Amino acid sequence: SFDLVFTGYISPLYDPLQFESSFDENYEIMDKICSDSYNNDGQLVAKKLVQIMIERQEQWYYTWVQQMIRIAKPNVSVII
């Protein structure tokens, strides 16, 4: 247990949908999904994929913070 637990920047997930592609390919895929989800025709698949990405990202942050709380002594600061 620690008297103080802190972290700097928590990096976002690189590939939340686990396409296992290169950085450039992944960027193009994510850009297409995000731009399609905001089009006027509102493509349902793209919107669902964005929702899944957000949920996985939130789960990643939740897990990170949960582990920080786990290693902290009771009633001490956890700084994010």
N, C-alpha and C positions, 0 to 999 in steps of 0.2 A: 504494500500500500504506500501511496505517496501523499505528501502534504499539499502538493500543488500539481495539477495536471493541465498541460496546455498544448496547443498545436498552432501551427501557422496555417498556411493555406492547405485546405483539403482538396486535392485534385479531383476533378470530375472524372467519371468513367470514360475511358477512351472509346469503347465500343459497347454501349449498353445493350444493343440488340445482338451482340456476339456474331457479327458477320465474318469476323476473322479475316479482314481484308487489310491492305496496306493503308497507311495514313491518308494518302491522297484519294484512294478509292473510297475509304470510309467517309472522308469529308464530303465527297460528291454525293454519296448515298444519303448522308444525314441532311445535306443541303436540299436535296430533292424532296425528301420526306417532309422536312419542315416547310418548305415553300409550297408544296402540294396541300399541306394541311391548312394553309391560310388562303388558298384560292377561293374564289366566289363559289365554285361548284362544290367545295367542301368534301373532298374525297374522303370517304369513311375509313378506308384502309390506312391512309396516311395519318388521319387524326388518331386512330387507334394505336398506330405505331408510336406516335409522339407521346400518347398517354402512357404506353408501356415504358418508353425511355425515361419519362419523368418519374414514374413509380420506381424503376430500378435505381435511378440516381438518388432519390430520396431514401431508398433502402440502404444504399451505400453509405450515405451520410449518417443515417440512423445507427447503423452497425458501428461505424467509427466512433461516434459520440458515446454509444452504449459501452464500448470497450474502455473509453476514457473514464467514464463514471465507475466502471467495475474496478479499475486499478486505483482509484482515489480513496483515501480514508474518508470515513463519514464526516460530513459537515465541513469539507474543504472546498476550495475553488476549483472549478473546471472551466478553463478559459479556451474559447474557440475563436 
